[in-house]
Amino acid sequence: MPRDRFLPDRIWLRDGNGGHALCDRALDPERWNAAAFSDAPLVTQIREDADGFREPTSSASAPGTVLRMLEEARITDGQRVLEIGTGTGYHAALLAHRLGDGRVVSVEIDPVLADTARAALEAAGHTPTVVTGDGALGHAAAAPYDRIIATCSVRAVPAAWLAQTLPGARLVVPWSTSWVTYGTLVLTRRPDGTADGRFAGYGSYMVMRGQRAESDLDRDLLRDGQRPGRSETALSPWAVAGGDLDAQFAVGLRVPDVWHSWDTATDQAHTRLWLADDAATSWASVDHDGRQAAAFSVRQHGPRRLWDEVAAAHRHWAAAGGPRVADHGLAVTAGGHRVRVRAAGRPRKRPSAP
């Protein structure tokens, strides 16, 4: 089923500078079509606040990633599937084509997106149940389900999802921590209502709206008169927040509720890595002077010493051989989430500043 039938006429493409540029089908049909048939995610909705900050709020997943998730779900005839995050409706259309309209339920929190998806699905000849509501609550009216597939990432598996699935059900759920949004969790629901599974090293989805952190560095954390502690570190900030997604994934699991951002426009440093906690109580910064990469200046403020926590997490991860995303597993019980790690035993190269 072609993805272009489910895309809006206005999409946003990567602009090469960390942002997105509008691509209008009417104004640039050739570029729009090339994007529509590419194996890449496409932003389909952007929110802009009063300060001009633009944030993607919905996207169409890369077809290759959609295929991998469907393969992970191991769908067979006669199963009932709950999809969390209807988006454009493309994923729901594939499920309905495979199983039949009556065996697919999709939940979308955004009323505009839900209405648009229903129209696109109907135009494509499919009428699965599209519910406008909070995906974290599932859809109990049509439960129980044999499979749950989420097209948004979560930081914790909602209890309703396990309550609405049958024993043996598979849940394919993109994963997120405050540190990094990466990885896909594949769970099996146990007869006792718990679930156990593993992570797969792919997938980067927008976080479920009810689980997004709202703290802001300038607004909530940085204040005049603060006296941060100062030190130096030999650990490169690129080692924990650079291109190594295995390292970032590990840090995110081991240092809860801490996020980071890069700044290249400071008066004091060539490049700075900021760290802050979701509770807006603590922050840290790590500076690169643009010349040497043997030592980096560190500042830390608040009850948590965030850089110390991150450095310790990276040290433990490296000592275990640098486990990959797929070396991690997760158990979900009434008491919470428990991570397990299989030692990888592979050497790691020390990242350096670009």
C-alpha positions as CSV (number, residue, x, y, z in Angstrom):
1,M,0.0,0.0,0.0
2,P,1.6,3.3,-1.1
3,R,2.5,5.7,1.8
4,D,1.7,8.8,-0.3
5,R,-2.0,8.2,0.0
6,F,-1.8,8.9,3.7
7,L,0.4,11.9,3.7
8,P,-0.8,15.5,4.0
9,D,0.1,18.0,1.2
10,R,2.4,19.9,3.6
11,I,5.2,17.9,5.1
12,W,8.5,19.0,6.8
13,L,11.9,17.6,5.7
14,R,15.3,17.8,7.4
15,D,17.0,21.1,6.5
16,G,20.6,20.0,7.3
17,N,20.9,22.4,10.2
18,G,19.0,20.4,12.9
19,G,15.6,21.7,11.9
20,H,12.9,21.1,9.3
21,A,11.8,22.9,6.2
22,L,8.3,22.9,4.7
23,C,7.7,21.0,1.6
24,D,4.4,21.8,-0.1
25,R,3.1,19.3,-2.6
26,A,1.5,22.0,-4.7
27,L,4.6,24.1,-4.9
28,D,7.2,21.4,-5.2
29,P,5.5,18.1,-6.3
30,E,8.8,16.5,-7.4
31,R,10.5,16.9,-4.1
32,W,7.3,15.9,-2.2
33,N,6.9,12.7,-4.2
34,A,10.6,11.8,-3.7
35,A,10.1,12.2,0.1
36,A,6.8,10.3,0.1
37,F,8.4,7.2,-1.6
38,S,11.7,7.4,0.4
39,D,12.5,5.1,3.3
40,A,12.7,8.0,5.8
41,P,10.4,9.4,8.5
42,L,8.5,12.6,7.5
43,V,7.2,15.2,9.9
44,T,3.5,15.8,9.2
45,Q,2.7,18.3,12.0
46,I,4.6,21.0,13.7
47,R,3.6,23.2,16.7
48,E,5.1,26.7,17.0
49,D,4.9,28.5,20.4
50,A,4.7,32.2,21.1
51,D,8.5,32.5,21.1
52,G,8.8,31.0,17.7
53,F,10.1,27.6,18.9
54,R,9.0,24.9,16.5
55,E,8.4,21.3,17.6
56,P,7.4,18.4,15.5
57,T,4.3,16.7,17.0
58,S,3.5,14.0,14.5
59,S,5.3,12.1,11.8
60,A,5.0,9.3,9.3
61,S,7.4,6.5,10.2
62,A,10.0,5.3,7.7
63,P,8.5,2.3,5.8
64,G,11.5,0.2,6.7
65,T,10.9,0.8,10.4
66,V,7.2,0.0,10.0
67,L,8.1,-3.3,8.4
68,R,10.5,-4.2,11.2
69,M,7.9,-3.5,13.8
70,L,5.3,-5.6,12.0
71,E,7.8,-8.5,11.7
72,E,8.5,-8.2,15.5
73,A,4.8,-8.4,16.2
74,R,4.6,-11.8,14.5
75,I,1.0,-11.3,13.4
76,T,-1.1,-14.3,12.4
77,D,-4.6,-14.8,11.1
78,G,-7.4,-14.1,13.5
79,Q,-5.6,-11.9,15.9
80,R,-6.8,-8.6,17.3
81,V,-4.4,-5.7,17.3
82,L,-4.4,-2.5,19.3
83,E,-2.4,0.3,17.7
84,I,-1.3,3.3,19.9
85,G,-0.9,6.4,17.8
86,T,-2.8,6.5,14.6
87,G,-0.9,9.4,13.0
88,T,-1.5,9.4,9.3
89,G,-3.4,6.1,9.4
90,Y,-0.8,4.3,7.2
91,H,0.2,1.7,9.8
92,A,-3.5,1.0,10.6
93,A,-4.2,0.5,6.9
94,L,-1.4,-2.2,6.7
95,L,-2.8,-3.9,9.8
96,A,-6.4,-3.8,8.4
97,H,-5.2,-5.1,5.1
98,R,-3.6,-8.1,6.8
99,L,-6.2,-8.9,9.4
100,G,-9.5,-7.2,8.3
101,D,-11.0,-4.0,9.5
102,G,-12.9,-5.5,12.4
103,R,-9.7,-6.8,14.1
104,V,-7.8,-3.5,14.3
105,V,-8.3,-0.7,16.8
106,S,-6.2,2.4,16.7
107,V,-6.1,5.2,19.3
108,E,-5.1,8.8,18.5
109,I,-5.0,11.6,21.1
110,D,-5.1,14.4,18.6
111,P,-8.7,14.9,17.3
112,V,-7.5,16.6,14.0
113,L,-5.1,13.7,13.3
114,A,-7.8,11.1,14.1
115,D,-10.3,12.7,11.8
116,T,-7.8,13.0,9.0
117,A,-6.7,9.4,9.4
118,R,-10.3,8.1,9.3
119,A,-10.8,9.9,6.0
120,A,-7.6,8.6,4.5
121,L,-8.4,5.1,5.6
122,E,-11.9,5.2,4.2
123,A,-10.5,6.6,0.9
124,A,-8.2,3.6,0.8
125,G,-11.1,1.2,1.4
126,H,-10.5,0.4,5.1
127,T,-12.6,1.2,8.2
128,P,-10.8,-0.1,11.3
129,T,-11.9,1.4,14.6
130,V,-10.1,4.7,15.1
131,V,-10.6,6.0,18.7
132,T,-9.9,9.6,19.7
133,G,-8.4,9.3,23.2
134,D,-5.4,8.8,25.4
135,G,-3.3,5.9,24.1
136,A,-1.9,5.3,27.6
137,L,-5.4,4.1,28.5
138,G,-5.7,1.7,25.6
139,H,-9.2,0.9,24.5
140,A,-10.9,-1.5,27.0
141,A,-14.2,-1.7,25.1
142,A,-12.6,-3.9,22.4
143,A,-10.2,-5.8,24.6
144,P,-8.6,-8.3,25.0
145,Y,-5.9,-8.0,22.3
146,D,-3.3,-10.4,20.9
147,R,-0.9,-7.7,19.9
148,I,-0.2,-4.1,20.8
149,I,2.0,-1.9,18.5
150,A,2.8,1.6,19.4
151,T,3.9,4.3,17.0
152,C,5.0,6.6,19.8
153,S,7.7,5.9,22.3
154,V,7.2,5.5,26.1
155,R,9.3,5.9,29.2
156,A,7.2,3.4,31.0
157,V,4.8,0.7,29.8
158,P,1.2,1.7,30.8
159,A,-0.5,-0.8,33.1
160,A,-3.7,-0.6,30.9
161,W,-1.8,-2.2,28.0
162,L,-1.0,-5.4,30.0
163,A,-4.5,-5.4,31.5
164,Q,-6.0,-5.4,28.0
165,T,-3.9,-8.2,26.4
166,L,-4.1,-11.9,26.5
167,P,-1.4,-14.2,28.0
168,G,1.2,-14.7,25.3
169,A,0.4,-11.4,23.6
170,R,3.3,-9.5,22.1
171,L,3.8,-5.8,22.6
172,V,6.1,-3.8,20.2
173,V,6.8,-0.5,21.8
174,P,9.4,2.2,20.8
175,W,11.4,3.2,23.9
176,S,12.5,6.5,25.3
177,T,14.4,7.9,28.3
178,S,15.0,11.5,29.1
179,W,18.5,11.1,27.8
180,V,17.7,9.6,24.4
181,T,14.8,8.4,22.3
182,Y,16.0,5.2,20.7
183,G,15.3,1.5,20.7
184,T,12.3,-0.7,20.5
185,L,11.0,-2.9,23.3
186,V,9.5,-6.3,22.4
187,L,7.5,-7.8,25.3
188,T,5.6,-11.0,25.9
189,R,2.7,-10.8,28.3
190,R,2.8,-13.5,31.0
191,P,-0.2,-15.4,32.4
192,D,0.3,-13.5,35.8
193,G,-0.2,-10.1,34.1
194,T,3.5,-9.2,34.0
195,A,5.6,-8.9,30.9
196,D,9.2,-9.7,29.9
197,G,11.2,-9.0,26.8
198,R,14.2,-7.5,25.1
199,F,15.2,-4.3,23.3
200,A,16.0,-4.1,19.6
201,G,18.5,-1.5,18.3
202,Y,16.2,0.5,16.0
203,G,13.4,3.0,16.2
204,S,13.3,6.7,17.2
205,Y,9.7,7.8,17.8
206,M,8.1,10.9,19.3
207,V,7.4,10.4,23.0
208,M,3.8,9.7,24.1
209,R,2.3,13.1,25.0
210,G,1.4,12.2,28.5
211,Q,5.0,11.1,29.3
212,R,6.9,14.1,27.9
213,A,9.1,16.1,30.4
214,E,8.4,19.9,30.4
215,S,11.5,21.4,32.2
216,D,13.4,24.1,30.4
217,L,17.0,25.1,31.1
218,D,16.7,28.8,30.8
219,R,13.2,29.1,32.3
220,D,13.4,26.7,35.2
221,L,17.1,26.1,36.1
222,L,19.6,28.8,35.4
223,R,19.5,31.6,37.9
224,D,21.7,34.6,38.7
225,G,23.9,34.1,41.8
226,Q,24.2,30.4,41.6
227,R,27.5,28.9,42.7
228,P,28.0,25.7,40.8
229,G,30.8,23.3,41.9
230,R,33.7,23.2,39.4
231,S,35.9,20.3,38.4
232,E,37.5,18.7,35.4
233,T,36.8,15.4,33.6
234,A,38.8,13.2,31.2
235,L,35.5,11.7,29.9
236,S,34.6,13.3,26.6
237,P,31.1,14.6,26.5
238,W,30.8,13.0,23.0
239,A,31.3,9.6,24.6
240,V,27.9,9.9,26.4
241,A,26.0,12.3,24.0
242,G,27.6,11.8,20.6
243,G,27.0,9.3,17.8
244,D,27.2,6.1,19.9
245,L,23.6,5.2,20.4
246,D,24.5,2.1,22.4
247,A,26.3,4.4,24.9
248,Q,23.5,6.9,25.0
249,F,20.9,4.1,25.5
250,A,22.8,2.7,28.4
251,V,23.2,6.1,30.1
252,G,19.5,6.8,29.7
253,L,18.6,3.6,31.4
254,R,21.1,4.1,34.3
255,V,20.6,7.8,35.0
256,P,16.8,8.4,35.3
257,D,15.1,11.6,34.4
258,V,18.1,13.5,33.1
259,W,18.2,15.1,29.6
260,H,21.0,16.9,27.6
261,S,21.4,19.4,24.9
262,W,24.4,20.8,23.0
263,D,25.3,24.5,22.8
264,T,27.8,25.9,20.4
265,A,27.2,29.6,21.0
266,T,28.6,30.3,24.5
267,D,31.0,33.0,25.5
268,Q,32.9,30.6,27.8
269,A,33.3,27.5,25.6
270,H,33.7,26.4,22.0
271,T,31.1,23.6,22.6
272,R,29.1,22.9,25.7
273,L,27.0,19.9,26.8
274,W,24.2,20.9,29.1
275,L,22.6,18.4,31.5
276,A,19.4,18.9,33.5
277,D,16.9,16.8,35.4
278,D,13.2,16.6,34.6
279,A,12.3,17.9,38.1
280,A,14.2,21.2,37.4
281,T,16.3,20.9,40.5
282,S,19.8,20.3,39.1
283,W,22.0,21.1,36.1
284,A,25.5,20.5,34.9
285,S,27.7,21.7,32.0
286,V,30.7,20.2,30.3
287,D,32.9,22.5,28.2
288,H,35.2,21.8,25.3
289,D,37.6,24.6,24.5
290,G,37.9,23.8,20.8
291,R,41.6,22.8,21.1
292,Q,42.5,19.8,23.3
293,A,40.3,16.8,24.3
294,A,42.2,15.4,27.3
295,A,40.3,17.4,29.9
296,F,37.0,19.2,30.0
297,S,35.7,21.8,32.4
298,V,32.7,20.7,34.5
299,R,30.1,22.8,36.5
300,Q,27.4,21.2,38.6
301,H,24.6,22.7,40.6
302,G,21.7,21.3,42.6
303,P,21.2,18.3,44.9
304,R,22.1,15.9,42.1
305,R,25.6,15.8,40.7
306,L,24.4,15.0,37.2
307,W,27.7,14.7,35.4
308,D,29.1,12.4,38.2
309,E,26.0,10.2,37.7
310,V,26.4,10.1,33.9
311,A,30.2,9.5,34.2
312,A,29.6,6.6,36.6
313,A,27.0,5.1,34.3
314,H,29.3,5.2,31.3
315,R,32.1,3.7,33.4
316,H,30.0,0.8,34.4
317,W,28.7,0.3,30.9
318,A,32.3,0.3,29.5
319,A,33.5,-2.1,32.1
320,A,30.8,-4.5,31.0
321,G,32.2,-4.4,27.5
322,G,29.9,-1.8,26.1
323,P,26.7,-3.8,25.8
324,R,24.6,-2.9,22.8
325,V,20.9,-2.0,22.9
326,A,20.0,-5.6,22.0
327,D,22.0,-6.8,25.1
328,H,19.4,-5.2,27.3
329,G,16.1,-6.7,28.5
330,L,13.2,-5.5,30.6
331,A,10.7,-7.0,32.9
332,V,7.5,-5.2,33.7
333,T,5.7,-6.0,37.0
334,A,3.2,-4.2,39.3
335,G,6.3,-3.0,41.2
336,G,7.8,-1.3,38.2
337,H,10.4,-1.9,35.5
338,R,13.5,-4.0,36.0
339,V,16.4,-3.8,33.5
340,R,18.8,-6.7,32.9
341,V,22.0,-6.5,30.9
342,R,24.1,-9.1,29.2
343,A,27.8,-8.3,29.1
344,A,29.0,-7.7,25.6
345,G,32.8,-8.1,26.0
346,R,33.7,-6.0,23.0
347,P,36.3,-3.2,23.0
348,R,35.2,0.4,22.7
349,K,37.0,3.2,21.0
350,R,37.4,6.5,22.9
351,P,35.3,9.1,21.1
352,S,37.0,12.4,20.4
353,A,35.7,15.9,19.8
354,P,34.9,16.7,16.2
